[in-house]
Amino acid sequence: MDLVKEIERLKKEKNAIILAHFYQEKEIQEIADYLGDSLKLAQIAMNTDADIIVFCGVHFMAETAKILNPEKKVLLPVLKAGCLMADMISSDELRNYKLQHPDTKIITYINSTASVKALSDCICTSTNALKIIHHYLNEGNQILYCPDQNLGNYAMKIGNTSFEVWNGCCPIHHYLDKQKVISEKQKHPHAQILAHPECQMEILELADYVGSTKQMLDYSIQSEADEFIICTEKGVLYAMEKANPDKKFYLASPTLSCAHMKFTTLKDVYECLSQEKNEIFVEEVVAFHAKKALDKMMELSK
């Protein structure tokens, strides 16, 4: 069986679209109707006319698509594809925090469960986090940014301000060894360092550019540099190399690989779509409150 052809046939037959994150394997990126980071995929999910959304990513991403499209069928090819960062904060923990800090605004990274989003005032992604955080600070609010400490710390440095951050992280980015980056720079002295804000500050301080996966991709296209050291999950290298065939890209460390993002295979996508299995559901009251926080993100992202 030609899985790619069968998937294309099923998409037309069922009026389905495939959304894929940049961190997916290259064969999954190739079959995607839309490829992007969390913000772009959330925006696409809001505006699609498809009846079925197959989300090639991790669980919180499919949940977000379902919250934004409650009338559509959202499928996740591999249900066990989760997010270690999202697991670092629970709705019970956040609810207890809110009881103790009733006047604090909760700004929550999209890498979080639906139940955590439902307790939040606004959601953000790595693309719009700085803008949203500073919007709330400029209004004179006390805020908690959760669950990613590193993006929160970066926002504080950029804005020369301070606020409370949750002690969570993406282990893939958080444990990137600074010496690995320095070693790559020594091997490729003319290469620019591009880093994701989920990295620790000691990495971000080495970077020529800090941004989301989509922002890094755009930067690599627009930059006059022809060599780059990439400090984020290795899946994005495929899109970068495809968009820049004459440029060279070096992964800062072989540890920059998320197992959960690599679970999905073409067979999984085919079986998911053909059987319409692994449908994602979100409790109605949770979805209602989570959507308010997501809508606020969309409003502030304009």
N, C-alpha and C positions, 0 to 999 in steps of 0.2 A: 504494500500500500504506500502511495505517495502521500505522506501525512500533510505536507504543505498544500497540495492540491485539494485534499479532502477538507482541510480546515477552511480553505477559500470557498469551497462549495457550500459547506455548512453555514458560513457567515452570510452568504447571499440567501440561502434557503430560509434561514431563521431571522434575518434582519439583525445580525449581531455585529458588534465591533470588538476589537481586541485592543486594550490599553496595556502598555508595558513601560515599566520603569527602566531608566538607563542602566541599572545594576543587573538586569536580567542577562542571561546568556545571549550570545549574538544571534543564534537561530530564532530565539524568541523575539528579539528586537526586529528581525527581518520580517516576521509575519504580522507585526503590530500595525494597526491602522493609525495609531497615535503613539508616539514615543515621547517621554518627557520626565520631568521631575514632579514632585508631589503637587505643586501649585498648578502647573499646566494640566496635569491629568485630572485634578479636581475640577478645573474650569471646563474641560472637555466633557467630563461626566455630567456636568450641569446642563449642557446644551445639546447633548446628542439626541437624535431621533430614533436611535436603535431601540429594539425591544429587549435585547440581551446585551449586557456588558460583561465581557470576560476580562478579568483584571489579572494580568501577569505581574504580580508584585507580592506583597505580604498582606497579612490579614487586615491591619488597620486601614490600608488603602482601599480594599474592597468594601469594608464597612463604611468608609467615607463616601464612596460612590453610591452605596445603597441609601445612605442618609440624604444625599442630594437628589436621588432619583427613587423615591419610595415605591413608585408604580412600576418600575422596571425590574427585570430579573438580573441580579448581579451574581456572577459565578467566579469562584477562586479555584484555579486548577489544582492547587495543593493546599489543603486546609491547614496543614501543620506549618506552613510558611508564616512565621511570626516575626516579631521585632523585639530584640533584647532590651532596647531602650524603652519601648512601650510597657514592658513588663516591670520596669523600675518604679512605677507609680500605680497605685490602685485607686479605685473610686472611694473606698473606705478611708484610705490615707488622706486623700484630698478633701473629702467631706469633713474629716476631723480638723484639718488645717483651717478650713473655712469657718468652722464653728469658733475657733480660737482667734481668727482674724477676719471678722465679718465685713470690714471696710476695704479689704485688699482686693484689687482686681486680679483675676486669674488669667494669665496669658499662656496658652498651652500649645506646644509644638504639635504639628499634625501627626507626628510619630507617637500616637497615644490611642488608647481604646475609646470606643464610643461612649462608654460610661464616664470616662474621665473628661472627654470633650463636653459632655452634658453638664458638667459642673463648672465649666469655664465661661469667662466673659467673652473671650475671643480666641480664635485659633490662628496660628501662623505657620509659615513654612520657612525654610532657610532663605528663600527668595525675598520674602517680605517681612521677616522677623524684626529687623532693625527699624523699619518704618512704623510697624504696629506698636512695638515697645515704646518708641519715642513719642508716638501719638498719645499714649496713655500717660506717660510721664509729663508731657507738656500740659496735660489737663490737670496736673497736680495730684495724680493718683499714686497711692502705694501699690506696688504690683509684686506678684509672685510669678516668675517665669519657670515653667516646668515642661518636661522633666529633664531637659538637656542643660547641664551646668556650663558646658563649653560655649555654646552659642550665646547663652546668657552673659557669661563673662566677657565675651567678645563685644556684645552690645554695650556693656558697661564701659569698656575701654574706648570704643568708638564715640560714644556719647558723653564721655567724661562724667558719668553719673553712677549711681549705685541703687540696687534693688535686690530683692531676695530671689535666689535661684534654688531649684530642687537639686538634689545630689544624684541625678541620673546622668547617663551618657550612652553613646553608641560605642560599645567596646572596640569595634573595628577601627574607628577613628581615634578614640581616646587613648588607646595603647600603641599608637604609631610611635616608634622609637625615633627620637630627634636625630640620633647619630646616623640612622639609616638615610634620613633626608640629607644630612650634611655629606654623607659618603656619596650619594647620587650626584649632589651638586659638585663635588670634587671631580667626579668622573665626567660630568657634563657641565663645565663651568659657564657655558653660554646659555644654558637652559633656564627658562623662567619656572619658578615654583608656583603651582596653582593648588590652593588648599580649600577644603570644605570647612565651614565654621564649627562643625562638630569635633574638629581636632582641638587639642589643647593649645593654650596660648603660646607655648614655646615653639610650636609648629607654625602657628599663624604669623608669628613675628619673623619667621624666615621667608614667608611667602611674598611673591611679587603681586599676587592677586588672591583675594579670598571671596568665595561665592558659592552658590548652590551648584549642583551638577549642570543645570541648563546655563547658568551664568558663566561657569568655567568653559563649557563648550563654546558659547558665543565669544568669549574672550579669546579662545584659541584660534578662532576663525578670523577675528578682527586684528589680532596682534601681529606686529611685524616680525616677532620672534619666530624661529623655525624649530625650536626644541623646547620641550616642556617636561617638568617633573610633576607627576600627578599625585596629590595627597587626598585621595578619596577611593571609594570602592572601585575595583578594577574594571567592572562592567562598562563604565563610561568610556574607557579607552577605545572600544570598538566604534562608538559614535564619533569620537574625536578623530580617529584615524580615517574613518570613512569621509568625514567632512574636510579633512586636511591631508590628502594623499601625499603631499610633498613635505610634510612636517613630521618630526619624530617625537614620540611620547614615551616617557619612562615612568613606570610605576615606582613610587617611593619605597615600597616594601611589599614583599610577597604576602605579608599578613593582611593586606587590604582586600579581603575577600569575605563576603557575607554568605555563609552556607545557606541561610534561609532564602536569599535572593537567587540562589543557584538550584533550588529544588525543582523548579518548573522545567519540564521537558516538552517537546512537541507532542509526544504521546499523551501527556497529561492534558494539554490544551485540547487535543482531538477528543479524548474521552469525555472531558468536561463539557465540551460543546455538543457532542453527539448525543450524550445522555442527559444533558442539562442538569448535571449533578454538582454538588458542593455549592448550593445556593446559599447566599449570605442573608441573614435576617437580623434586624435590629429592633429591639423592643420599642413600641410606639412612643412611649413617654420619653425614653432615652433619646430616640431619634429627633423628637420635637425640640428638646433643649440643645442637643448637639448641633442641630441645623441652625439654630439662632446664633450660636458661636461661630459656625462656619460662614453664615451670611454676613456676620459682622466683619470677618476676615475679607470676604469678597468686596464689601463696601469700602473698607480702608485700603484695599489693594488697587483701587482705580487710579 
